[in-house]
Amino acid sequence: MTYRKKKNSDTWHWCTNCSKWPTSDYDTSYSKPSSGELCNECKAKQSAGTCKN
Ligand SMILES: [Zn+2]
């Protein structure tokens, strides 16, 4: 799973269909980030089974 975080933001996203999925100016992490926040929308999509990676 790939995590993306917009630069100057503390929120990590991992669902490519998240409305806030960063497409430019982002940092990438290939493992679960140890710092920062996890996106609530991505969490909701994962719970609902609609998270696309
Ligand atoms: Zn998100």
mmCIF file of the protein (N, C-alpha, C, O) and its ligand, coordinates in Angstrom:
data_MODEL
# 
_entry.id   MODEL 
# 
loop_
_entity.id 
_entity.type 
_entity.pdbx_number_of_molecules 
1 polymer     1 
2 non-polymer 1 
# 
_entity_poly.entity_id                      1 
_entity_poly.type                           'polypeptide(L)' 
_entity_poly.nstd_linkage                   no 
_entity_poly.nstd_monomer                   no 
_entity_poly.pdbx_seq_one_letter_code       MTYRKKKNSDTWHWCTNCSKWPTSDYDTSYSKPSSGELCNECKAKQSAGTCKN 
_entity_poly.pdbx_seq_one_letter_code_can   MTYRKKKNSDTWHWCTNCSKWPTSDYDTSYSKPSSGELCNECKAKQSAGTCKN 
_entity_poly.pdbx_strand_id                 A 
# 
loop_
_entity_poly_seq.entity_id 
_entity_poly_seq.num 
_entity_poly_seq.mon_id 
_entity_poly_seq.hetero 
1 1  MET n 
1 2  THR n 
1 3  TYR n 
1 4  ARG n 
1 5  LYS n 
1 6  LYS n 
1 7  LYS n 
1 8  ASN n 
1 9  SER n 
1 10 ASP n 
1 11 THR n 
1 12 TRP n 
1 13 HIS n 
1 14 TRP n 
1 15 CYS n 
1 16 THR n 
1 17 ASN n 
1 18 CYS n 
1 19 SER n 
1 20 LYS n 
1 21 TRP n 
1 22 PRO n 
1 23 THR n 
1 24 SER n 
1 25 ASP n 
1 26 TYR n 
1 27 ASP n 
1 28 THR n 
1 29 SER n 
1 30 TYR n 
1 31 SER n 
1 32 LYS n 
1 33 PRO n 
1 34 SER n 
1 35 SER n 
1 36 GLY n 
1 37 GLU n 
1 38 LEU n 
1 39 CYS n 
1 40 ASN n 
1 41 GLU n 
1 42 CYS n 
1 43 LYS n 
1 44 ALA n 
1 45 LYS n 
1 46 GLN n 
1 47 SER n 
1 48 ALA n 
1 49 GLY n 
1 50 THR n 
1 51 CYS n 
1 52 LYS n 
1 53 ASN n 
# 
loop_
_struct_asym.id 
_struct_asym.entity_id 
A 1 
B 2 
# 
loop_
_chem_comp.id 
_chem_comp.type 
_chem_comp.mon_nstd_flag 
ALA 'L-peptide linking' y 
ARG 'L-peptide linking' y 
ASN 'L-peptide linking' y 
ASP 'L-peptide linking' y 
CYS 'L-peptide linking' y 
GLN 'L-peptide linking' y 
GLU 'L-peptide linking' y 
GLY 'peptide linking'   y 
HIS 'L-peptide linking' y 
LEU 'L-peptide linking' y 
LYS 'L-peptide linking' y 
MET 'L-peptide linking' y 
PRO 'L-peptide linking' y 
SER 'L-peptide linking' y 
THR 'L-peptide linking' y 
TRP 'L-peptide linking' y 
TYR 'L-peptide linking' y 
ZN  non-polymer         . 
# 
_pdbx_entity_nonpoly.entity_id   2 
_pdbx_entity_nonpoly.name        ? 
_pdbx_entity_nonpoly.comp_id     ZN 
# 
_pdbx_nonpoly_scheme.asym_id         B 
_pdbx_nonpoly_scheme.entity_id       2 
_pdbx_nonpoly_scheme.mon_id          ZN 
_pdbx_nonpoly_scheme.ndb_seq_num     1 
_pdbx_nonpoly_scheme.pdb_seq_num     101 
_pdbx_nonpoly_scheme.auth_seq_num    101 
_pdbx_nonpoly_scheme.pdb_mon_id      ZN 
_pdbx_nonpoly_scheme.auth_mon_id     ZN 
_pdbx_nonpoly_scheme.pdb_strand_id   A 
_pdbx_nonpoly_scheme.pdb_ins_code    . 
# 
loop_
_atom_site.group_PDB 
_atom_site.id 
_atom_site.type_symbol 
_atom_site.label_atom_id 
_atom_site.label_alt_id 
_atom_site.label_comp_id 
_atom_site.label_asym_id 
_atom_site.label_entity_id 
_atom_site.label_seq_id 
_atom_site.pdbx_PDB_ins_code 
_atom_site.Cartn_x 
_atom_site.Cartn_y 
_atom_site.Cartn_z 
_atom_site.occupancy 
_atom_site.B_iso_or_equiv 
_atom_site.pdbx_formal_charge 
_atom_site.auth_seq_id 
_atom_site.auth_comp_id 
_atom_site.auth_asym_id 
_atom_site.auth_atom_id 
_atom_site.pdbx_PDB_model_num 
ATOM   1   N  N  . MET A 1 1  ? 0.847   -1.189 0.000  1.00 0.00 ? 1   MET A N  1 
ATOM   2   C  CA . MET A 1 1  ? 0.000   0.000  0.000  1.00 0.00 ? 1   MET A CA 1 
ATOM   3   C  C  . MET A 1 1  ? 0.885   1.243  0.000  1.00 0.00 ? 1   MET A C  1 
ATOM   4   O  O  . MET A 1 1  ? 1.891   1.289  0.708  1.00 0.00 ? 1   MET A O  1 
ATOM   5   N  N  . THR A 1 2  ? 0.521   2.235  -0.779 1.00 0.00 ? 2   THR A N  1 
ATOM   6   C  CA . THR A 1 2  ? 1.290   3.469  -0.846 1.00 0.00 ? 2   THR A CA 1 
ATOM   7   C  C  . THR A 1 2  ? 0.522   4.585  -0.143 1.00 0.00 ? 2   THR A C  1 
ATOM   8   O  O  . THR A 1 2  ? -0.673  4.773  -0.369 1.00 0.00 ? 2   THR A O  1 
ATOM   9   N  N  . TYR A 1 3  ? 1.211   5.301  0.690  1.00 0.00 ? 3   TYR A N  1 
ATOM   10  C  CA . TYR A 1 3  ? 0.614   6.431  1.392  1.00 0.00 ? 3   TYR A CA 1 
ATOM   11  C  C  . TYR A 1 3  ? 1.124   7.719  0.761  1.00 0.00 ? 3   TYR A C  1 
ATOM   12  O  O  . TYR A 1 3  ? 2.289   7.818  0.378  1.00 0.00 ? 3   TYR A O  1 
ATOM   13  N  N  . ARG A 1 4  ? 0.241   8.699  0.660  1.00 0.00 ? 4   ARG A N  1 
ATOM   14  C  CA . ARG A 1 4  ? 0.660   10.009 0.160  1.00 0.00 ? 4   ARG A CA 1 
ATOM   15  C  C  . ARG A 1 4  ? 0.205   11.089 1.120  1.00 0.00 ? 4   ARG A C  1 
ATOM   16  O  O  . ARG A 1 4  ? -0.873  11.022 1.710  1.00 0.00 ? 4   ARG A O  1 
ATOM   17  N  N  . LYS A 1 5  ? 1.064   12.088 1.255  1.00 0.00 ? 5   LYS A N  1 
ATOM   18  C  CA . LYS A 1 5  ? 0.755   13.220 2.115  1.00 0.00 ? 5   LYS A CA 1 
ATOM   19  C  C  . LYS A 1 5  ? 1.118   14.486 1.351  1.00 0.00 ? 5   LYS A C  1 
ATOM   20  O  O  . LYS A 1 5  ? 2.245   14.634 0.876  1.00 0.00 ? 5   LYS A O  1 
ATOM   21  N  N  . LYS A 1 6  ? 0.182   15.373 1.238  1.00 0.00 ? 6   LYS A N  1 
ATOM   22  C  CA . LYS A 1 6  ? 0.436   16.650 0.590  1.00 0.00 ? 6   LYS A CA 1 
ATOM   23  C  C  . LYS A 1 6  ? 1.488   17.399 1.402  1.00 0.00 ? 6   LYS A C  1 
ATOM   24  O  O  . LYS A 1 6  ? 1.457   17.401 2.633  1.00 0.00 ? 6   LYS A O  1 
ATOM   25  N  N  . LYS A 1 7  ? 2.407   18.025 0.701  1.00 0.00 ? 7   LYS A N  1 
ATOM   26  C  CA . LYS A 1 7  ? 3.408   18.813 1.416  1.00 0.00 ? 7   LYS A CA 1 
ATOM   27  C  C  . LYS A 1 7  ? 2.713   19.912 2.213  1.00 0.00 ? 7   LYS A C  1 
ATOM   28  O  O  . LYS A 1 7  ? 1.701   20.462 1.779  1.00 0.00 ? 7   LYS A O  1 
ATOM   29  N  N  . ASN A 1 8  ? 3.267   20.223 3.379  1.00 0.00 ? 8   ASN A N  1 
ATOM   30  C  CA . ASN A 1 8  ? 2.685   21.208 4.305  1.00 0.00 ? 8   ASN A CA 1 
ATOM   31  C  C  . ASN A 1 8  ? 1.369   20.732 4.911  1.00 0.00 ? 8   ASN A C  1 
ATOM   32  O  O  . ASN A 1 8  ? 0.599   21.536 5.437  1.00 0.00 ? 8   ASN A O  1 
ATOM   33  N  N  . SER A 1 9  ? 1.111   19.426 4.840  1.00 0.00 ? 9   SER A N  1 
ATOM   34  C  CA . SER A 1 9  ? -0.053  18.849 5.490  1.00 0.00 ? 9   SER A CA 1 
ATOM   35  C  C  . SER A 1 9  ? 0.433   17.696 6.364  1.00 0.00 ? 9   SER A C  1 
ATOM   36  O  O  . SER A 1 9  ? 1.502   17.139 6.113  1.00 0.00 ? 9   SER A O  1 
ATOM   37  N  N  . ASP A 1 10 ? -0.340  17.332 7.388  1.00 0.00 ? 10  ASP A N  1 
ATOM   38  C  CA . ASP A 1 10 ? 0.043   16.234 8.276  1.00 0.00 ? 10  ASP A CA 1 
ATOM   39  C  C  . ASP A 1 10 ? -0.823  15.004 8.042  1.00 0.00 ? 10  ASP A C  1 
ATOM   40  O  O  . ASP A 1 10 ? -0.718  14.025 8.780  1.00 0.00 ? 10  ASP A O  1 
ATOM   41  N  N  . THR A 1 11 ? -1.670  15.043 7.032  1.00 0.00 ? 11  THR A N  1 
ATOM   42  C  CA . THR A 1 11 ? -2.632  13.963 6.830  1.00 0.00 ? 11  THR A CA 1 
ATOM   43  C  C  . THR A 1 11 ? -2.199  13.026 5.709  1.00 0.00 ? 11  THR A C  1 
ATOM   44  O  O  . THR A 1 11 ? -1.965  13.455 4.579  1.00 0.00 ? 11  THR A O  1 
ATOM   45  N  N  . TRP A 1 12 ? -2.097  11.741 6.040  1.00 0.00 ? 12  TRP A N  1 
ATOM   46  C  CA . TRP A 1 12 ? -1.725  10.720 5.061  1.00 0.00 ? 12  TRP A CA 1 
ATOM   47  C  C  . TRP A 1 12 ? -2.966  10.100 4.442  1.00 0.00 ? 12  TRP A C  1 
ATOM   48  O  O  . TRP A 1 12 ? -3.952  9.834  5.129  1.00 0.00 ? 12  TRP A O  1 
ATOM   49  N  N  . HIS A 1 13 ? -2.905  9.871  3.129  1.00 0.00 ? 13  HIS A N  1 
ATOM   50  C  CA . HIS A 1 13 ? -3.987  9.230  2.380  1.00 0.00 ? 13  HIS A CA 1 
ATOM   51  C  C  . HIS A 1 13 ? -3.475  7.939  1.773  1.00 0.00 ? 13  HIS A C  1 
ATOM   52  O  O  . HIS A 1 13 ? -2.298  7.844  1.424  1.00 0.00 ? 13  HIS A O  1 
ATOM   53  N  N  . TRP A 1 14 ? -4.342  6.939  1.641  1.00 0.00 ? 14  TRP A N  1 
ATOM   54  C  CA . TRP A 1 14 ? -3.932  5.687  0.994  1.00 0.00 ? 14  TRP A CA 1 
ATOM   55  C  C  . TRP A 1 14 ? -4.995  5.159  0.037  1.00 0.00 ? 14  TRP A C  1 
ATOM   56  O  O  . TRP A 1 14 ? -4.777  4.131  -0.604 1.00 0.00 ? 14  TRP A O  1 
ATOM   57  N  N  . CYS A 1 15 ? -6.135  5.830  -0.079 1.00 0.00 ? 15  CYS A N  1 
ATOM   58  C  CA . CYS A 1 15 ? -7.154  5.435  -1.057 1.00 0.00 ? 15  CYS A CA 1 
ATOM   59  C  C  . CYS A 1 15 ? -7.041  6.374  -2.253 1.00 0.00 ? 15  CYS A C  1 
ATOM   60  O  O  . CYS A 1 15 ? -7.162  7.592  -2.117 1.00 0.00 ? 15  CYS A O  1 
ATOM   61  N  N  . THR A 1 16 ? -6.808  5.789  -3.427 1.00 0.00 ? 16  THR A N  1 
ATOM   62  C  CA . THR A 1 16 ? -6.649  6.652  -4.599 1.00 0.00 ? 16  THR A CA 1 
ATOM   63  C  C  . THR A 1 16 ? -7.964  7.333  -4.975 1.00 0.00 ? 16  THR A C  1 
ATOM   64  O  O  . THR A 1 16 ? -7.966  8.309  -5.725 1.00 0.00 ? 16  THR A O  1 
ATOM   65  N  N  . ASN A 1 17 ? -9.092  6.817  -4.452 1.00 0.00 ? 17  ASN A N  1 
ATOM   66  C  CA . ASN A 1 17 ? -10.371 7.448  -4.750 1.00 0.00 ? 17  ASN A CA 1 
ATOM   67  C  C  . ASN A 1 17 ? -10.816 8.400  -3.640 1.00 0.00 ? 17  ASN A C  1 
ATOM   68  O  O  . ASN A 1 17 ? -11.968 8.832  -3.618 1.00 0.00 ? 17  ASN A O  1 
ATOM   69  N  N  . CYS A 1 18 ? -9.923  8.721  -2.736 1.00 0.00 ? 18  CYS A N  1 
ATOM   70  C  CA . CYS A 1 18 ? -10.225 9.754  -1.729 1.00 0.00 ? 18  CYS A CA 1 
ATOM   71  C  C  . CYS A 1 18 ? -10.335 11.100 -2.438 1.00 0.00 ? 18  CYS A C  1 
ATOM   72  O  O  . CYS A 1 18 ? -9.571  11.396 -3.357 1.00 0.00 ? 18  CYS A O  1 
ATOM   73  N  N  . SER A 1 19 ? -11.292 11.906 -2.000 1.00 0.00 ? 19  SER A N  1 
ATOM   74  C  CA . SER A 1 19 ? -11.485 13.209 -2.662 1.00 0.00 ? 19  SER A CA 1 
ATOM   75  C  C  . SER A 1 19 ? -10.283 14.122 -2.431 1.00 0.00 ? 19  SER A C  1 
ATOM   76  O  O  . SER A 1 19 ? -10.088 15.102 -3.150 1.00 0.00 ? 19  SER A O  1 
ATOM   77  N  N  . LYS A 1 20 ? -9.483  13.789 -1.419 1.00 0.00 ? 20  LYS A N  1 
ATOM   78  C  CA . LYS A 1 20 ? -8.318  14.623 -1.131 1.00 0.00 ? 20  LYS A CA 1 
ATOM   79  C  C  . LYS A 1 20 ? -7.000  13.934 -1.496 1.00 0.00 ? 20  LYS A C  1 
ATOM   80  O  O  . LYS A 1 20 ? -5.937  14.395 -1.081 1.00 0.00 ? 20  LYS A O  1 
ATOM   81  N  N  . TRP A 1 21 ? -7.048  12.840 -2.263 1.00 0.00 ? 21  TRP A N  1 
ATOM   82  C  CA . TRP A 1 21 ? -5.847  12.122 -2.682 1.00 0.00 ? 21  TRP A CA 1 
ATOM   83  C  C  . TRP A 1 21 ? -4.900  13.088 -3.392 1.00 0.00 ? 21  TRP A C  1 
ATOM   84  O  O  . TRP A 1 21 ? -5.272  13.673 -4.409 1.00 0.00 ? 21  TRP A O  1 
ATOM   85  N  N  . PRO A 1 22 ? -3.706  13.262 -2.886 1.00 0.00 ? 22  PRO A N  1 
ATOM   86  C  CA . PRO A 1 22 ? -2.789  14.243 -3.502 1.00 0.00 ? 22  PRO A CA 1 
ATOM   87  C  C  . PRO A 1 22 ? -2.274  13.757 -4.859 1.00 0.00 ? 22  PRO A C  1 
ATOM   88  O  O  . PRO A 1 22 ? -1.881  12.600 -5.009 1.00 0.00 ? 22  PRO A O  1 
ATOM   89  N  N  . THR A 1 23 ? -2.283  14.641 -5.823 1.00 0.00 ? 23  THR A N  1 
ATOM   90  C  CA . THR A 1 23 ? -1.770  14.291 -7.145 1.00 0.00 ? 23  THR A CA 1 
ATOM   91  C  C  . THR A 1 23 ? -0.571  15.137 -7.528 1.00 0.00 ? 23  THR A C  1 
ATOM   92  O  O  . THR A 1 23 ? 0.046   14.905 -8.567 1.00 0.00 ? 23  THR A O  1 
ATOM   93  N  N  . SER A 1 24 ? -0.234  16.115 -6.699 1.00 0.00 ? 24  SER A N  1 
ATOM   94  C  CA . SER A 1 24 ? 0.970   16.907 -6.944 1.00 0.00 ? 24  SER A CA 1 
ATOM   95  C  C  . SER A 1 24 ? 1.482   17.414 -5.600 1.00 0.00 ? 24  SER A C  1 
ATOM   96  O  O  . SER A 1 24 ? 0.721   17.553 -4.642 1.00 0.00 ? 24  SER A O  1 
ATOM   97  N  N  . ASP A 1 25 ? 2.787   17.688 -5.546 1.00 0.00 ? 25  ASP A N  1 
ATOM   98  C  CA . ASP A 1 25 ? 3.397   18.204 -4.319 1.00 0.00 ? 25  ASP A CA 1 
ATOM   99  C  C  . ASP A 1 25 ? 3.115   17.327 -3.107 1.00 0.00 ? 25  ASP A C  1 
ATOM   100 O  O  . ASP A 1 25 ? 2.626   17.807 -2.085 1.00 0.00 ? 25  ASP A O  1 
ATOM   101 N  N  . TYR A 1 26 ? 3.428   16.032 -3.228 1.00 0.00 ? 26  TYR A N  1 
ATOM   102 C  CA . TYR A 1 26 ? 3.171   15.143 -2.106 1.00 0.00 ? 26  TYR A CA 1 
ATOM   103 C  C  . TYR A 1 26 ? 4.409   14.338 -1.731 1.00 0.00 ? 26  TYR A C  1 
ATOM   104 O  O  . TYR A 1 26 ? 5.325   14.173 -2.537 1.00 0.00 ? 26  TYR A O  1 
ATOM   105 N  N  . ASP A 1 27 ? 4.423   13.840 -0.497 1.00 0.00 ? 27  ASP A N  1 
ATOM   106 C  CA . ASP A 1 27 ? 5.433   12.906 -0.033 1.00 0.00 ? 27  ASP A CA 1 
ATOM   107 C  C  . ASP A 1 27 ? 4.827   11.507 -0.119 1.00 0.00 ? 27  ASP A C  1 
ATOM   108 O  O  . ASP A 1 27 ? 3.614   11.335 0.002  1.00 0.00 ? 27  ASP A O  1 
ATOM   109 N  N  . THR A 1 28 ? 5.685   10.516 -0.328 1.00 0.00 ? 28  THR A N  1 
ATOM   110 C  CA . THR A 1 28 ? 5.229   9.135  -0.458 1.00 0.00 ? 28  THR A CA 1 
ATOM   111 C  C  . THR A 1 28 ? 5.835   8.286  0.648  1.00 0.00 ? 28  THR A C  1 
ATOM   112 O  O  . THR A 1 28 ? 7.002   8.449  1.003  1.00 0.00 ? 28  THR A O  1 
ATOM   113 N  N  . SER A 1 29 ? 5.029   7.376  1.189  1.00 0.00 ? 29  SER A N  1 
ATOM   114 C  CA . SER A 1 29 ? 5.533   6.403  2.145  1.00 0.00 ? 29  SER A CA 1 
ATOM   115 C  C  . SER A 1 29 ? 5.046   5.022  1.719  1.00 0.00 ? 29  SER A C  1 
ATOM   116 O  O  . SER A 1 29 ? 3.880   4.846  1.367  1.00 0.00 ? 29  SER A O  1 
ATOM   117 N  N  . TYR A 1 30 ? 5.949   4.044  1.755  1.00 0.00 ? 30  TYR A N  1 
ATOM   118 C  CA . TYR A 1 30 ? 5.578   2.690  1.329  1.00 0.00 ? 30  TYR A CA 1 
ATOM   119 C  C  . TYR A 1 30 ? 5.264   1.783  2.509  1.00 0.00 ? 30  TYR A C  1 
ATOM   120 O  O  . TYR A 1 30 ? 4.995   0.595  2.332  1.00 0.00 ? 30  TYR A O  1 
ATOM   121 N  N  . SER A 1 31 ? 5.299   2.337  3.699  1.00 0.00 ? 31  SER A N  1 
ATOM   122 C  CA . SER A 1 31 ? 4.868   1.595  4.875  1.00 0.00 ? 31  SER A CA 1 
ATOM   123 C  C  . SER A 1 31 ? 3.991   2.520  5.703  1.00 0.00 ? 31  SER A C  1 
ATOM   124 O  O  . SER A 1 31 ? 3.934   3.722  5.444  1.00 0.00 ? 31  SER A O  1 
ATOM   125 N  N  . LYS A 1 32 ? 3.314   1.972  6.687  1.00 0.00 ? 32  LYS A N  1 
ATOM   126 C  CA . LYS A 1 32 ? 2.403   2.791  7.481  1.00 0.00 ? 32  LYS A CA 1 
ATOM   127 C  C  . LYS A 1 32 ? 3.181   3.932  8.136  1.00 0.00 ? 32  LYS A C  1 
ATOM   128 O  O  . LYS A 1 32 ? 4.155   3.690  8.849  1.00 0.00 ? 32  LYS A O  1 
ATOM   129 N  N  . PRO A 1 33 ? 2.759   5.159  7.899  1.00 0.00 ? 33  PRO A N  1 
ATOM   130 C  CA . PRO A 1 33 ? 3.501   6.306  8.436  1.00 0.00 ? 33  PRO A CA 1 
ATOM   131 C  C  . PRO A 1 33 ? 3.503   6.298  9.962  1.00 0.00 ? 33  PRO A C  1 
ATOM   132 O  O  . PRO A 1 33 ? 2.485   6.010  10.592 1.00 0.00 ? 33  PRO A O  1 
ATOM   133 N  N  . SER A 1 34 ? 4.650   6.615  10.546 1.00 0.00 ? 34  SER A N  1 
ATOM   134 C  CA . SER A 1 34 ? 4.773   6.608  12.001 1.00 0.00 ? 34  SER A CA 1 
ATOM   135 C  C  . SER A 1 34 ? 4.449   7.969  12.589 1.00 0.00 ? 34  SER A C  1 
ATOM   136 O  O  . SER A 1 34 ? 4.294   8.100  13.804 1.00 0.00 ? 34  SER A O  1 
ATOM   137 N  N  . SER A 1 35 ? 4.347   8.979  11.743 1.00 0.00 ? 35  SER A N  1 
ATOM   138 C  CA . SER A 1 35 ? 4.006   10.300 12.254 1.00 0.00 ? 35  SER A CA 1 
ATOM   139 C  C  . SER A 1 35 ? 2.907   10.897 11.385 1.00 0.00 ? 35  SER A C  1 
ATOM   140 O  O  . SER A 1 35 ? 2.672   10.441 10.266 1.00 0.00 ? 35  SER A O  1 
ATOM   141 N  N  . GLY A 1 36 ? 2.242   11.908 11.901 1.00 0.00 ? 36  GLY A N  1 
ATOM   142 C  CA . GLY A 1 36 ? 1.177   12.548 11.154 1.00 0.00 ? 36  GLY A CA 1 
ATOM   143 C  C  . GLY A 1 36 ? -0.166  11.901 11.417 1.00 0.00 ? 36  GLY A C  1 
ATOM   144 O  O  . GLY A 1 36 ? -0.288  10.983 12.228 1.00 0.00 ? 36  GLY A O  1 
ATOM   145 N  N  . GLU A 1 37 ? -1.171  12.397 10.715 1.00 0.00 ? 37  GLU A N  1 
ATOM   146 C  CA . GLU A 1 37 ? -2.547  11.939 10.892 1.00 0.00 ? 37  GLU A CA 1 
ATOM   147 C  C  . GLU A 1 37 ? -2.947  11.029 9.739  1.00 0.00 ? 37  GLU A C  1 
ATOM   148 O  O  . GLU A 1 37 ? -2.409  11.134 8.637  1.00 0.00 ? 37  GLU A O  1 
ATOM   149 N  N  . LEU A 1 38 ? -3.900  10.133 10.003 1.00 0.00 ? 38  LEU A N  1 
ATOM   150 C  CA . LEU A 1 38 ? -4.452  9.310  8.933  1.00 0.00 ? 38  LEU A CA 1 
ATOM   151 C  C  . LEU A 1 38 ? -5.805  9.902  8.524  1.00 0.00 ? 38  LEU A C  1 
ATOM   152 O  O  . LEU A 1 38 ? -6.627  10.252 9.371  1.00 0.00 ? 38  LEU A O  1 
ATOM   153 N  N  . CYS A 1 39 ? -6.012  10.003 7.231  1.00 0.00 ? 39  CYS A N  1 
ATOM   154 C  CA . CYS A 1 39 ? -7.206  10.656 6.686  1.00 0.00 ? 39  CYS A CA 1 
ATOM   155 C  C  . CYS A 1 39 ? -8.496  9.963  7.127  1.00 0.00 ? 39  CYS A C  1 
ATOM   156 O  O  . CYS A 1 39 ? -8.621  8.744  7.008  1.00 0.00 ? 39  CYS A O  1 
ATOM   157 N  N  . ASN A 1 40 ? -9.443  10.735 7.631  1.00 0.00 ? 40  ASN A N  1 
ATOM   158 C  CA . ASN A 1 40 ? -10.721 10.166 8.066  1.00 0.00 ? 40  ASN A CA 1 
ATOM   159 C  C  . ASN A 1 40 ? -11.529 9.613  6.901  1.00 0.00 ? 40  ASN A C  1 
ATOM   160 O  O  . ASN A 1 40 ? -12.219 8.603  7.040  1.00 0.00 ? 40  ASN A O  1 
ATOM   161 N  N  . GLU A 1 41 ? -11.442 10.278 5.752  1.00 0.00 ? 41  GLU A N  1 
ATOM   162 C  CA . GLU A 1 41 ? -12.181 9.790  4.581  1.00 0.00 ? 41  GLU A CA 1 
ATOM   163 C  C  . GLU A 1 41 ? -11.614 8.452  4.113  1.00 0.00 ? 41  GLU A C  1 
ATOM   164 O  O  . GLU A 1 41 ? -12.364 7.545  3.754  1.00 0.00 ? 41  GLU A O  1 
ATOM   165 N  N  . CYS A 1 42 ? -10.281 8.334  4.118  1.00 0.00 ? 42  CYS A N  1 
ATOM   166 C  CA . CYS A 1 42 ? -9.667  7.064  3.738  1.00 0.00 ? 42  CYS A CA 1 
ATOM   167 C  C  . CYS A 1 42 ? -10.067 5.968  4.724  1.00 0.00 ? 42  CYS A C  1 
ATOM   168 O  O  . CYS A 1 42 ? -10.350 4.841  4.320  1.00 0.00 ? 42  CYS A O  1 
ATOM   169 N  N  . LYS A 1 43 ? -10.091 6.297  6.012  1.00 0.00 ? 43  LYS A N  1 
ATOM   170 C  CA . LYS A 1 43 ? -10.515 5.330  7.032  1.00 0.00 ? 43  LYS A CA 1 
ATOM   171 C  C  . LYS A 1 43 ? -11.936 4.871  6.770  1.00 0.00 ? 43  LYS A C  1 
ATOM   172 O  O  . LYS A 1 43 ? -12.235 3.679  6.844  1.00 0.00 ? 43  LYS A O  1 
ATOM   173 N  N  . ALA A 1 44 ? -12.821 5.828  6.460  1.00 0.00 ? 44  ALA A N  1 
ATOM   174 C  CA . ALA A 1 44 ? -14.224 5.503  6.209  1.00 0.00 ? 44  ALA A CA 1 
ATOM   175 C  C  . ALA A 1 44 ? -14.351 4.598  4.983  1.00 0.00 ? 44  ALA A C  1 
ATOM   176 O  O  . ALA A 1 44 ? -15.125 3.640  4.986  1.00 0.00 ? 44  ALA A O  1 
ATOM   177 N  N  . LYS A 1 45 ? -13.580 4.912  3.932  1.00 0.00 ? 45  LYS A N  1 
ATOM   178 C  CA . LYS A 1 45 ? -13.639 4.082  2.723  1.00 0.00 ? 45  LYS A CA 1 
ATOM   179 C  C  . LYS A 1 45 ? -13.143 2.667  3.020  1.00 0.00 ? 45  LYS A C  1 
ATOM   180 O  O  . LYS A 1 45 ? -13.698 1.685  2.527  1.00 0.00 ? 45  LYS A O  1 
ATOM   181 N  N  . GLN A 1 46 ? -12.097 2.581  3.827  1.00 0.00 ? 46  GLN A N  1 
ATOM   182 C  CA . GLN A 1 46 ? -11.561 1.254  4.152  1.00 0.00 ? 46  GLN A CA 1 
ATOM   183 C  C  . GLN A 1 46 ? -12.599 0.442  4.922  1.00 0.00 ? 46  GLN A C  1 
ATOM   184 O  O  . GLN A 1 46 ? -12.794 -0.744 4.654  1.00 0.00 ? 46  GLN A O  1 
ATOM   185 N  N  . SER A 1 47 ? -13.269 1.094  5.891  1.00 0.00 ? 47  SER A N  1 
ATOM   186 C  CA . SER A 1 47 ? -14.294 0.391  6.664  1.00 0.00 ? 47  SER A CA 1 
ATOM   187 C  C  . SER A 1 47 ? -15.430 -0.068 5.769  1.00 0.00 ? 47  SER A C  1 
ATOM   188 O  O  . SER A 1 47 ? -15.993 -1.145 5.965  1.00 0.00 ? 47  SER A O  1 
ATOM   189 N  N  . ALA A 1 48 ? -15.769 0.769  4.772  1.00 0.00 ? 48  ALA A N  1 
ATOM   190 C  CA . ALA A 1 48 ? -16.884 0.457  3.879  1.00 0.00 ? 48  ALA A CA 1 
ATOM   191 C  C  . ALA A 1 48 ? -16.477 -0.500 2.765  1.00 0.00 ? 48  ALA A C  1 
ATOM   192 O  O  . ALA A 1 48 ? -17.328 -0.999 2.029  1.00 0.00 ? 48  ALA A O  1 
ATOM   193 N  N  . GLY A 1 49 ? -15.169 -0.757 2.641  1.00 0.00 ? 49  GLY A N  1 
ATOM   194 C  CA . GLY A 1 49 ? -14.688 -1.650 1.595  1.00 0.00 ? 49  GLY A CA 1 
ATOM   195 C  C  . GLY A 1 49 ? -14.644 -0.995 0.225  1.00 0.00 ? 49  GLY A C  1 
ATOM   196 O  O  . GLY A 1 49 ? -14.629 -1.683 -0.796 1.00 0.00 ? 49  GLY A O  1 
ATOM   197 N  N  . THR A 1 50 ? -14.622 0.345  0.198  1.00 0.00 ? 50  THR A N  1 
ATOM   198 C  CA . THR A 1 50 ? -14.607 1.041  -1.095 1.00 0.00 ? 50  THR A CA 1 
ATOM   199 C  C  . THR A 1 50 ? -13.284 1.738  -1.352 1.00 0.00 ? 50  THR A C  1 
ATOM   200 O  O  . THR A 1 50 ? -13.159 2.529  -2.286 1.00 0.00 ? 50  THR A O  1 
ATOM   201 N  N  . CYS A 1 51 ? -12.290 1.437  -0.510 1.00 0.00 ? 51  CYS A N  1 
ATOM   202 C  CA . CYS A 1 51 ? -10.977 2.063  -0.676 1.00 0.00 ? 51  CYS A CA 1 
ATOM   203 C  C  . CYS A 1 51 ? -10.240 1.410  -1.842 1.00 0.00 ? 51  CYS A C  1 
ATOM   204 O  O  . CYS A 1 51 ? -10.033 0.197  -1.860 1.00 0.00 ? 51  CYS A O  1 
ATOM   205 N  N  . LYS A 1 52 ? -9.847  2.235  -2.816 1.00 0.00 ? 52  LYS A N  1 
ATOM   206 C  CA . LYS A 1 52 ? -9.084  1.727  -3.966 1.00 0.00 ? 52  LYS A CA 1 
ATOM   207 C  C  . LYS A 1 52 ? -7.620  2.109  -3.818 1.00 0.00 ? 52  LYS A C  1 
ATOM   208 O  O  . LYS A 1 52 ? -7.288  3.272  -3.588 1.00 0.00 ? 52  LYS A O  1 
ATOM   209 N  N  . ASN A 1 53 ? -6.756  1.118  -3.953 1.00 0.00 ? 53  ASN A N  1 
ATOM   210 C  CA . ASN A 1 53 ? -5.316  1.405  -3.841 1.00 0.00 ? 53  ASN A CA 1 
ATOM   211 C  C  . ASN A 1 53 ? -4.677  1.408  -5.216 1.00 0.00 ? 53  ASN A C  1 
ATOM   212 O  O  . ASN A 1 53 ? -3.472  1.629  -5.337 1.00 0.00 ? 53  ASN A O  1 
HETATM 213 ZN ZN . ZN  B 2 .  ? -7.857  10.472 2.237  1.00 0.00 2 101 ZN  A ZN 1 
# 
